[in-house]
Amino acid sequence: MLEIGIDCVEISRFNRDITSKKNILKKIFTENEIQYCEKKVKTSQHYAVRYAGKEAIIKAFSCYKIEISMNQIEILNKKNGSPFVKILDDKLSDFNIKISLSHSREIAIAVVIVSKNSLNLNPLRDR
Ligand SMILES: CC(C)(COP(=O)(O)OP(=O)(O)OC[C@H]1O[C@@H](n2cnc3c(N)ncnc32)[C@H](O)[C@@H]1OP(=O)(O)O)[C@@H](O)C(=O)NCCC(=O)NCCS
């Protein structure tokens, strides 16, 4: 079974008033994500797009009737910049997640596709 999720977030929600509060950040983001965002010049857009990604993933998993907390979802980047997702819960290791992120000056948006591992989302790449 294949599920999708989408979410968009206003970047201004992740202003310094919020992102300077480590206790709030840690409820939402993993340490690796915080390190990634804090290295960037416009930190708020990277936090916001990860937040959108997590909401989109939570939506997709809700179709499987599975609840995940924000900080159990880790969105990092490959060397070429493309994002990937790690779910920090071994019970969910047989799910495949594809994610795409984008941000403009004001809005961050994320789209995800989630499948059970039995369904291969990369038929050509994995040959
Ligand atoms: C990949 C590319 C299309 C992204 O365009 P963009 O307008 O900067 O992207 P947006 O602002 O809409 O979105 C930014 C998000 O795109 C994602 N992204 C970055 N590089 C990506 C890539 N190669 N493939 C897929 N997604 C990518 C990231 O998640 C990024 O957000 P994050 O840094 O907070 O994780 C553009 O950078 C490009 O054409 N690059 C040239 C080729 C390339 O791969 N360069 C990599 C550096 S060597």
Ligand as a Chemical Component Dictionary entry (heavy atoms), coordinates in Angstrom:
data_LIG
# 
_chem_comp.id                   LIG 
_chem_comp.type                 NON-POLYMER 
_chem_comp.pdbx_formal_charge   0 
_chem_comp.three_letter_code    LIG 
# 
loop_
_chem_comp_atom.comp_id 
_chem_comp_atom.atom_id 
_chem_comp_atom.alt_atom_id 
_chem_comp_atom.type_symbol 
_chem_comp_atom.charge 
_chem_comp_atom.model_Cartn_x 
_chem_comp_atom.model_Cartn_y 
_chem_comp_atom.model_Cartn_z 
_chem_comp_atom.pdbx_ordinal 
LIG C1  C1  C 0 18.561 20.708 -6.486 1  
LIG C2  C2  C 0 17.990 22.071 -6.806 2  
LIG C3  C3  C 0 16.987 21.891 -7.940 3  
LIG C4  C4  C 0 17.278 22.655 -5.568 4  
LIG O1  O1  O 0 16.661 23.874 -5.955 5  
LIG P1  P1  P 0 16.359 25.036 -4.924 6  
LIG O2  O2  O 0 15.509 26.036 -5.592 7  
LIG O3  O3  O 0 17.618 25.462 -4.262 8  
LIG O4  O4  O 0 15.498 24.272 -3.825 9  
LIG P2  P2  P 0 14.383 24.863 -2.857 10 
LIG O5  O5  O 0 14.833 26.176 -2.288 11 
LIG O6  O6  O 0 13.049 24.833 -3.487 12 
LIG O7  O7  O 0 14.378 23.766 -1.723 13 
LIG C5  C5  C 0 15.468 23.566 -0.927 14 
LIG C6  C6  C 0 15.442 22.124 -0.535 15 
LIG O8  O8  O 0 15.666 21.316 -1.695 16 
LIG C7  C7  C 0 16.232 20.089 -1.266 17 
LIG N1  N1  N 0 17.334 19.777 -2.161 18 
LIG C8  C8  C 0 18.543 20.355 -2.213 19 
LIG N2  N2  N 0 19.305 19.771 -3.163 20 
LIG C9  C9  C 0 18.543 18.782 -3.711 21 
LIG C10 C10 C 0 18.774 17.803 -4.731 22 
LIG N3  N3  N 0 19.938 17.712 -5.361 23 
LIG N4  N4  N 0 17.772 16.940 -5.027 24 
LIG C11 C11 C 0 16.581 17.003 -4.376 25 
LIG N5  N5  N 0 16.314 17.908 -3.382 26 
LIG C12 C12 C 0 17.288 18.783 -3.082 27 
LIG C13 C13 C 0 16.701 20.278 0.175  28 
LIG O9  O9  O 0 15.841 19.540 1.006  29 
LIG C14 C14 C 0 16.552 21.765 0.417  30 
LIG O10 O10 O 0 16.152 22.130 1.718  31 
LIG P3  P3  P 0 17.082 21.878 2.980  32 
LIG O11 O11 O 0 18.465 22.336 2.658  33 
LIG O12 O12 O 0 16.447 22.684 4.058  34 
LIG O13 O13 O 0 17.002 20.395 3.237  35 
LIG C15 C15 C 0 19.088 23.042 -7.230 36 
LIG O14 O14 O 0 19.931 23.247 -6.121 37 
LIG C16 C16 C 0 19.893 22.558 -8.414 38 
LIG O15 O15 O 0 19.419 22.521 -9.543 39 
LIG N6  N6  N 0 21.122 22.224 -8.188 40 
LIG C17 C17 C 0 22.031 21.818 -9.225 41 
LIG C18 C18 C 0 22.374 20.383 -9.173 42 
LIG C19 C19 C 0 22.769 19.876 -7.823 43 
LIG O16 O16 O 0 22.351 18.810 -7.459 44 
LIG N7  N7  N 0 23.558 20.602 -7.026 45 
LIG C20 C20 C 0 23.905 20.158 -5.702 46 
LIG C21 C21 C 0 25.080 20.914 -5.151 47 
LIG S1  S1  S 0 26.580 20.234 -5.806 48 
# 
loop_
_chem_comp_bond.comp_id 
_chem_comp_bond.atom_id_1 
_chem_comp_bond.atom_id_2 
_chem_comp_bond.value_order 
_chem_comp_bond.pdbx_ordinal 
LIG C1  C2  SING 1  
LIG C2  C3  SING 2  
LIG C2  C4  SING 3  
LIG C2  C15 SING 4  
LIG C4  O1  SING 5  
LIG O1  P1  SING 6  
LIG P1  O2  DOUB 7  
LIG P1  O3  SING 8  
LIG P1  O4  SING 9  
LIG O4  P2  SING 10 
LIG P2  O5  DOUB 11 
LIG P2  O6  SING 12 
LIG P2  O7  SING 13 
LIG O7  C5  SING 14 
LIG C5  C6  SING 15 
LIG C6  O8  SING 16 
LIG C6  C14 SING 17 
LIG O8  C7  SING 18 
LIG C7  N1  SING 19 
LIG C7  C13 SING 20 
LIG N1  C8  SING 21 
LIG N1  C12 SING 22 
LIG C8  N2  DOUB 23 
LIG N2  C9  SING 24 
LIG C9  C10 SING 25 
LIG C9  C12 DOUB 26 
LIG C10 N3  SING 27 
LIG C10 N4  DOUB 28 
LIG N4  C11 SING 29 
LIG C11 N5  DOUB 30 
LIG N5  C12 SING 31 
LIG C13 O9  SING 32 
LIG C13 C14 SING 33 
LIG C14 O10 SING 34 
LIG O10 P3  SING 35 
LIG P3  O11 DOUB 36 
LIG P3  O12 SING 37 
LIG P3  O13 SING 38 
LIG C15 O14 SING 39 
LIG C15 C16 SING 40 
LIG C16 O15 DOUB 41 
LIG C16 N6  SING 42 
LIG N6  C17 SING 43 
LIG C17 C18 SING 44 
LIG C18 C19 SING 45 
LIG C19 O16 DOUB 46 
LIG C19 N7  SING 47 
LIG N7  C20 SING 48 
LIG C20 C21 SING 49 
LIG C21 S1  SING 50 
# 
